């Protein structure tokens, strides 16, 4: 298998020799892309895998800076772009099949790129970032290529000019998550972005070398497919229409708004629920077909960007006949993606992808069928195209339109080839679920085995990574044992195969006899900390015991706990006397030592000499070693780091010792695997790294000693009244301790005074709040005008007493009588 690597960021790799990758086996979780008419590619961990459809040969490109993020390809010039997933990610552009890097794009994105898309001519690359920027950026990747694209031609030398990597323009859309971004293949000046709440067509305007992004939002219909009346939005419905009250003003005028803000103003309670776009595709006429979550298919005009709801032509038998015949009938369903034919007896829920074809689109979803939408004017008809074994997640035509790529949700890839005799071929068969475990098949070194979550076992060749056979574990088990109601998280044999250790989430370690002849007898259990992170063992031939170390976190403290257990070799013969009635192994027979680390570890292993612990720090990029005390102790012993090695690997990682106990293997979440010699751990590197600093410190100490000696020599020459005692040139530890105690007492006194002052202020604040706010029946409020400096305020009032209410009622009644008298007199 061919391989390419990104080598510029070599400082992130541990010092020493590097391991070469023979092959990579993985399955796509993102959309698969065509690089040319016979090669597809997809990201897999730290690699981009290129697969030749005809020869099934794989080529891998390694990203040396961590996990590969999003991938995009440009077919005419056979280039691939991908981002890495790290703080302040970069975008790399490589050619194919040479796998040489053409440029590296560095923007201002902090966390991650979510979408990449090339223009058809390959000159422009659009990127969209996630939180916090939500930024759409247009990159200029080739100046000479741009001129050829403008004139509709390109030369062979131009396609190699990927030198600039300049951001032409960018726009931020705060809070907008975009799920699809595509260039118009017929016009690179147009770019469509769709999100669950909006569909926007961006036009790239250019004046000489200046570029500008101009957005045009498509007005979407309401959920039922109808369009709302613009007059209902501009003018309020509740205002009277009688001319005596004057003209009916727009809502924005009533609010006092002017300019552009007045044109787009809508009250909060005057919103309509619109369709939710989920996917789109361009047509040769620069129109757009858009699928919606509610089950509607839209056509967006490329001239005025107006949406038209397409109508489905029904050709089904009457509903009454279906009910009489007992067949199940399904109406157009609400689906997150696109409507699909409501076939008789077929329960369709969620089509999620579509691709443009002549006269319509191809679409599919979770039912495993691909459908053909034949569109004519504003109507469309649905026909069955083909059936796939699982839910379809992505459809894509090859550059020559001779093949249709079909990708399932599991990662399997199918190729449908058009022609007089169409063919349907499985190019890549994915495993069912994530890998849970892997191990070599011994004796021999030809095969290894993997196990997935669903119970699928696969046998692979070590030399080429090809799957030899697979089987699903639906057969009867040889032996079963119910250990605990809590989930099993760890399963481990010791080095000599004496015990099988089982760790649960509730903090129980079950000790099982590993010999099949004993029918895997459960010898007992040991209670340790909950949420076990790792179990490591030391079981050597020259000792008659097995050392077991358990790493668990201490939530809320920022610490980790290590518990070291000693299991005697003869435990299987005398297990009845070693355990109590509950099966718990007695402490006197299985001694346990408890240690705590003052920082969090993600992994820890015990050295084969059982006198040292190696830990992988969780929050800082260090691997630390800790010496165990030689004497026995009671309670909890705090361990301090004995050695620190900077790993250059951020995030949690795992440690493992080699079978001979001389090599320490580390693998971090970023994907780097390093092998270190524990005999020389941190020695050479620290000497080389801090040699200059050590020399500087020695010089400083010598200079300080010389200064003190000169002062003592000068002190001897002064008068007796000014002469200092020899001990005054040293550090008075008792005086320093006294001053420290006085400062602590002063700090405690000040802290107590401040706390009492804060308590008094909080009490006063509660009194004021109760008197001036809580006791008010009418709270004090103010209404401020937008454009004039006027404020209308009400009068806060306390709740009226019974006497006040009685007097108010009397006054109101008197006023009513006076008003009635005046009316009678007039």
Secondary structure by P-SEA (a helix, b strand, c coil): ccccccccccccccccbbbbbcbbbbbbccbbbbccccbbbbbcccbbbbbcccccbbbbbbcccccccbbbbbcccccccccccccbbbbbbbbcccccccccccccccccccbbbbcccccbbbbbbcccccbbbbbbccaaaaaaaaaccccccccccccccccccccccccccccccccccccccbbbbbcccbbbbbbbcccccbbbbbbbbbbccccccccccaaaaacccccccccccccccccccccccccccccccccccbbbbbbbbcccccccccbbbbbcccbbbbbbbcccbbbbbbbbbbbcccaaaaaaabbbbbccccccccccccccccccccccccccccccccccccccbbbbbbbcccbbbbbbccccccccccccccccccbbbbbcccbbbbbbbbccbbbbbbccccccccccccccccccccbbbbbcccbbbbbbbccccccccccccccccccccccccccccbbbbcccccbbbbbcccbbbbbbcccccccccccccccccccccbbbbbbcccccbbbbbbbbbbccccbbbbbbbbbbcccccccccccccccccccccbbbbbbbbcbbbccccccccccbbbbbbccccbbbbbbccccccccbbbbcccccccccccccbbbbbcccccbbbbbcccbbbbbbccccccaaaaaaacaaaaaaaaaaaaaaaaaaaaaaaaaaacccccccccccccccaaaaaaaaaaaaaaaaaaaaaaaaaaaaaaaaaaaaaaacccccccccbbbbbccccbbbbbbbbccccaaaaaaaaaaaaaaaaaaaaaaaac
